[in-house]
Amino acid sequence: MIVLVTGFPTSFLATRVVKKVLASSEEAQVRCVVPARFLERADELRASLPASARARLTVLEGDVTALDMGLSGAEYTSLLRDVTHIHHCASATYLGVDRGVAERLNVGGVRELLELAQSATHLEHLVHWSSALVAGSRRGIVREDELVGSSFRNVVEETRFRGEGLVRAAMKKGLPATILRPSILVGDSRSGEIDRLEGPYLLILLMLSTPIDLPVPLPGRAEVPVNLVPIDYVVEAGCAIANDPRSLGRTFHLVDPRPATARAVFERIARTLGRPTPRGSLPTQLATAVLRTPGLEKLAHVPRAFLEQLAVEVAYDDRNTRELLSGTGIRCPPFEQYVDVMVDYVRAQQVKDRPVELDTQHDAPADEERDPLG
């Protein structure tokens, strides 16, 4: 089994998928196409693997968005001849990404990947790691078998929607593929590990950095569900689904089936930090006014798109996922089970010499492997 994984080494999701594939089968060999600027990082991660896994991971210098993935003729021909499975994890997920970059990675990158997949001689399965956020600003129930155009809160949602559309079109023409849609990714539910602090983590940082006697108001509607999902569940569930032949031609939401409300999330974080519970709430359109309140300036670093998510009442139907995971014992842990781990991890990063990357600058660089999303 020859598995191509895109997004390694800078996508947290792709890195976890690589480790999962190598650990799940001693016969699996993994190929990763890595831009030149990330080769050193890829070598460091490869060196950290057990010897048996390290020997089965091959890093190829290239670019998933380039013609023939930026590979030499011999390397590209070898992939076409040998690859049997593909996990496409590479995507631009940073909410401040430039439109041109998002177009190139989330649409153009999918198009190049599909060209390889459709020409691969022995391809058995393409797994496209999409996002539940392709639903944009839709409200109500979003079903797995639909991809309905909507208004979008940012260019990431829009371009990932279009990228998934390309995969769906190829599936209708017979490409053996599965689409996986995680919701908002958070760190490992057991270790807390995450690649960068953004979204809900910035709310934890906000509470950590404001005076203890200053209650932090709840931005958004209190009873709206917050669709968080830990990376360990996403990778375990996603790979289990991908290994099930019943997944071909279908889409799966990787979500918490009983997401906590915004109020419950804020209250549990506050309780873990020993802080007063949030008092009142702020409509999203007024949230920016609070940014100037003394002691709350750091709320300005919480991406507006995340605040907007707290204002949209949406539920992701996961009946396909429940069907294929039935009997496997794989379950999404509830938020209350890992909130302490999240908070402890953020605290630990504050005292380290090399903290986890904090995405607060909207002009920060973005590339195809900055995920995550998720």
C-alpha positions in Angstrom: 0.0 0.0 0.0 1.5 3.3 -1.1 -0.2 6.3 0.5 0.3 9.9 -0.7 -0.4 12.5 2.1 -0.5 16.2 1.3 0.0 18.9 3.8 2.9 17.3 5.8 4.8 18.6 7.7 3.2 21.9 8.7 -0.4 20.8 8.8 -1.2 19.4 12.3 -3.9 17.3 10.7 -1.6 15.9 7.9 1.1 15.1 10.4 -1.3 13.2 12.6 -2.6 11.3 9.5 0.9 10.3 8.5 1.6 9.0 11.9 -1.7 7.1 12.0 -1.2 5.5 8.6 2.3 4.4 9.5 1.2 3.0 12.9 -1.8 1.2 11.5 0.0 -1.0 9.1 3.6 -2.2 8.9 3.1 -2.6 5.1 2.0 1.0 4.5 4.5 3.3 2.8 3.9 7.0 2.8 4.9 9.6 0.3 4.7 13.3 1.1 5.2 16.2 -1.3 6.9 19.0 0.6 7.8 22.5 -0.6 11.6 23.3 -0.4 11.1 25.8 2.5 9.6 23.0 4.7 12.1 20.2 3.9 14.1 20.8 7.1 11.0 20.6 9.2 9.9 17.5 7.4 13.2 15.9 8.1 13.0 16.8 11.8 9.5 15.2 12.1 10.6 12.1 10.2 13.6 11.7 12.5 11.3 11.7 15.5 9.4 8.7 14.3 10.2 5.1 15.4 12.8 3.5 13.1 10.3 1.1 11.5 8.0 4.0 10.6 10.8 6.4 9.5 12.0 3.9 7.0 8.6 3.8 5.3 8.2 7.6 5.0 9.5 9.3 1.8 9.7 13.0 1.4 9.6 14.4 -2.1 10.4 18.0 -2.8 7.5 19.6 -4.7 4.4 21.7 -4.5 0.9 20.2 -4.6 -0.4 23.3 -6.4 2.2 23.2 -9.2 2.0 21.4 -12.5 2.7 17.7 -11.9 3.0 18.7 -8.2 6.4 20.3 -8.9 8.0 16.8 -9.1 10.5 15.5 -11.6 9.1 13.4 -14.5 10.4 10.2 -12.9 8.9 11.1 -9.5 5.5 12.0 -10.9 5.4 8.9 -13.1 6.3 6.7 -10.0 3.4 8.2 -8.1 1.0 7.5 -11.0 2.2 3.9 -11.2 2.5 3.1 -7.5 0.1 5.2 -5.4 -2.9 3.2 -4.1 -4.4 5.7 -1.5 -4.4 9.4 -1.1 -5.1 11.6 1.9 -5.5 15.2 0.7 -5.0 17.3 3.8 -3.3 20.4 2.3 -5.4 23.6 2.5 -5.3 27.2 3.4 -7.3 27.6 6.7 -5.9 30.8 8.2 -8.8 33.3 8.3 -6.7 36.2 7.2 -5.3 34.5 4.1 -5.1 36.5 0.9 -7.7 35.6 -1.7 -5.2 34.7 -4.3 -3.4 32.3 -1.9 -6.7 30.7 -0.9 -7.7 30.3 -4.5 -4.4 28.7 -5.4 -4.4 26.2 -2.5 -8.0 25.4 -1.9 -9.2 25.3 -5.5 -6.1 25.0 -7.7 -4.4 22.5 -5.3 -7.5 20.2 -5.4 -7.6 20.4 -9.2 -3.9 19.3 -9.4 -4.5 16.5 -6.9 -7.5 15.3 -8.9 -5.5 15.2 -12.1 -3.0 12.9 -10.4 -5.8 10.7 -8.8 -7.7 10.3 -12.1 -4.5 9.2 -13.9 -3.1 6.9 -11.2 -3.0 3.4 -12.4 -3.8 1.5 -9.2 -5.7 4.1 -7.1 -8.1 2.5 -4.7 -9.2 5.4 -2.6 -8.9 9.2 -2.4 -9.8 10.8 1.0 -10.5 14.5 0.7 -10.2 16.2 4.1 -12.7 19.0 3.7 -14.4 21.0 6.5 -17.9 21.3 7.9 -17.5 25.0 7.5 -18.1 24.7 3.7 -21.7 25.3 4.8 -20.8 28.9 5.3 -23.4 31.0 7.2 -26.2 28.4 6.7 -28.4 27.9 9.8 -30.3 24.9 10.9 -29.4 21.3 10.0 -26.6 20.7 7.5 -26.6 17.2 6.0 -23.6 15.2 4.9 -24.9 14.4 1.4 -25.4 18.0 0.4 -23.2 20.9 -0.7 -25.5 23.9 -1.0 -24.3 27.3 -2.0 -24.6 29.9 0.7 -23.1 33.2 1.8 -19.6 32.9 3.2 -18.0 34.7 6.1 -14.5 34.5 4.7 -12.5 33.4 1.7 -11.5 30.2 3.4 -15.0 28.9 3.6 -15.8 29.9 0.0 -12.7 28.3 -1.6 -13.0 25.1 0.5 -16.6 24.9 -0.7 -15.4 25.2 -4.3 -12.7 22.7 -3.7 -15.1 20.1 -2.3 -17.3 20.7 -5.3 -14.5 19.6 -7.6 -14.1 16.4 -5.7 -17.9 15.7 -5.7 -17.9 16.2 -9.5 -15.1 13.7 -9.9 -16.9 11.2 -7.6 -19.9 11.4 -9.9 -17.7 10.4 -12.8 -16.4 7.3 -10.9 -13.4 8.5 -8.9 -13.2 6.3 -5.7 -13.3 9.0 -3.1 -14.5 9.8 0.4 -15.1 13.3 1.8 -14.4 14.0 5.5 -15.7 17.2 7.1 -14.4 18.0 10.6 -15.9 21.0 12.4 -13.7 23.5 14.4 -10.5 21.6 15.3 -9.0 21.8 18.8 -6.0 20.0 20.3 -5.6 16.4 21.4 -8.2 15.6 24.1 -5.6 13.7 26.1 -2.4 15.7 25.7 -3.7 19.1 24.7 -1.2 19.2 21.8 -2.1 21.7 19.0 0.0 23.4 16.4 -1.1 27.0 17.0 -3.5 28.9 19.2 -6.5 30.5 17.5 -10.2 30.6 17.7 -11.4 29.2 21.1 -7.8 29.2 22.4 -7.7 33.0 22.1 -10.7 33.2 24.4 -8.7 31.2 27.0 -5.8 33.6 26.6 -8.2 36.5 27.0 -9.4 35.2 30.3 -5.8 34.4 31.4 -4.6 37.9 30.6 -7.4 40.0 32.0 -7.7 41.0 35.7 -9.3 38.3 37.8 -12.0 40.7 39.0 -13.0 41.7 35.5 -15.8 39.4 34.2 -15.4 38.8 30.5 -18.7 39.1 28.6 -19.8 36.3 26.3 -19.6 37.3 22.7 -22.4 36.0 20.6 -25.6 34.2 21.5 -25.3 32.2 24.7 -27.3 29.1 23.6 -25.7 28.6 20.2 -23.8 25.3 19.9 -20.0 25.7 19.5 -18.9 23.0 17.2 -15.5 22.0 18.5 -13.9 18.6 17.8 -10.5 17.3 19.1 -7.9 16.3 16.6 -7.3 12.8 18.1 -11.0 11.9 17.5 -11.0 13.4 14.0 -7.9 11.4 12.9 -9.0 8.1 14.5 -12.6 8.4 13.2 -11.6 9.7 9.8 -9.0 6.9 9.2 -11.5 4.2 10.4 -14.1 5.5 8.0 -11.6 5.8 5.2 -10.6 2.1 5.7 -14.3 1.0 5.4 -15.2 0.2 1.8 -18.8 1.5 2.6 -17.3 5.0 2.7 -16.7 5.3 -1.0 -18.7 8.0 -2.7 -20.0 9.4 0.6 -19.4 12.4 2.8 -19.0 12.3 6.6 -19.2 15.0 9.3 -16.6 14.5 12.0 -18.3 16.5 14.8 -19.4 16.4 18.4 -22.9 15.0 18.2 -23.8 16.9 21.3 -21.8 20.1 21.1 -21.7 22.4 24.2 -23.4 25.8 24.0 -21.4 29.0 23.9 -22.5 29.6 27.5 -21.4 26.2 28.7 -18.0 26.6 26.9 -17.3 30.0 28.5 -18.5 28.9 32.0 -16.4 25.7 32.0 -13.3 27.6 30.9 -13.9 30.3 33.5 -14.4 27.6 36.2 -11.2 25.8 35.2 -9.3 29.1 35.5 -10.9 30.0 38.8 -12.5 33.1 37.3 -16.0 34.5 37.7 -18.4 33.2 35.1 -19.1 35.5 32.1 -21.8 38.1 32.7 -24.2 38.9 29.9 -23.5 38.5 26.2 -22.7 40.7 23.3 -24.3 40.6 19.9 -21.6 39.9 17.3 -22.1 43.2 15.6 -21.3 44.9 18.9 -18.3 42.8 19.8 -15.8 45.0 18.2 -16.9 47.9 20.4 -15.9 45.9 23.4 -12.4 45.6 22.1 -11.5 49.0 23.3 -12.6 48.3 26.9 -9.7 48.6 29.3 -8.5 45.1 30.1 -10.2 43.4 27.1 -8.0 44.7 24.3 -6.7 41.2 23.6 -10.2 40.2 22.5 -9.3 42.1 19.3 -7.1 39.1 18.4 -10.0 36.7 18.3 -10.8 36.3 14.6 -14.1 37.9 13.7 -15.1 34.8 11.8 -14.9 32.8 15.1 -17.2 35.4 16.8 -19.6 35.1 13.9 -19.7 31.4 14.3 -21.0 32.0 17.8 -23.9 33.8 16.3 -25.0 31.1 13.8 -27.2 28.3 15.1 -26.2 25.3 13.0 -26.2 21.5 13.6 -24.2 19.1 11.5 -26.0 15.9 10.9 -23.6 12.9 11.3 -25.7 9.9 10.5 -23.2 8.5 7.9 -20.4 8.8 10.5 -22.5 7.1 13.2 -23.4 4.3 10.8 -19.8 3.4 9.9 -18.4 3.9 13.4 -21.1 1.7 15.0 -19.4 -1.1 16.9 -15.9 0.4 16.6 -15.9 2.0 20.1 -14.7 5.3 18.5 -16.6 8.2 20.2 -16.1 11.9 20.2 -15.3 13.0 23.8 -17.5 15.7 25.2 -16.1 19.2 25.8 -16.2 18.9 29.5 -13.9 15.9 29.3 -11.0 17.8 27.8 -11.5 21.5 28.7 -9.0 21.2 31.6 -6.5 19.7 29.2 -6.9 22.6 26.8 -6.5 25.2 29.5 -3.5 23.5 31.0 -1.8 23.3 27.6 -2.4 27.1 27.0 -0.9 27.8 30.4 2.1 25.7 29.6 2.8 27.5 26.3 2.8 30.8 28.1 5.9 29.8 30.1 7.8 28.1 27.3 10.7 29.7 25.5 9.2 28.6 22.2 5.4 28.9 22.5 2.9 27.5 20.1 2.3 29.8 17.2 -0.4 32.4 18.0 -2.4 33.5 15.0 -3.4 37.0 15.8 -2.0 39.0 12.9 -4.3 39.2 9.9 -1.3 39.8 7.6 0.5 36.7 8.8 1.8 34.4 6.0 -0.4 31.6 5.0 0.4 28.4 3.0 -1.2 25.2 2.0 -0.2 23.3 5.1 -1.5 25.7 7.7 -4.5 23.7 8.9 -6.0 22.2 10.8 -9.0 22.5 9.7 -9.4 21.9 10.2 
